[in-house]
Amino acid sequence: MAEIYKGVWEDDQGNKLYSDNDTETTRDSSGIPLNNGGDLSEASVNFTVGTSRKALTPKARFKALMGDIAKWLTDLGPAAFYKVADDFTTTAENYLFTARKGKQLKDEIDGINSDLNGIKTYSSTEQVI
């Protein structure tokens, strides 16, 4: 959004490419270039959610960044807004359990189950002598 790109073309995979030397600077309402500290607080941008997740890159166009961020959040779903608990005591809503703690809990349960394998159990109808 900091620069308006006039030279735009697409490669064979549908990626839009922009010519670096065919641009004009866009300024905010006070005349400061957006690519040099201009104010984007009141700006709006039309964007399309990306089709695949990719790393955010410096100097990417604002609408491309917004589309990439939206793709990450869409793929993560509700988990994007949850916090992480790495203990066995958190009961608050909107927390996720870590895989590390899940594995630790599984190992403890497996240990208890293996300790119980040698214990003989009786039903309520059996008589123990």
Secondary structure, DSSP 8 states (H G I E B T S, - for coil): --EEE--EEE-TTS-EEE-TTSEEE-B-TTS-BGGGT---TT--------SS-----TT--HHHHHHHHHHHHHHHGGGGG-EEE-SS----SSEEE-HHHHHHHHHHHHHHHHHHTT-----TTS---
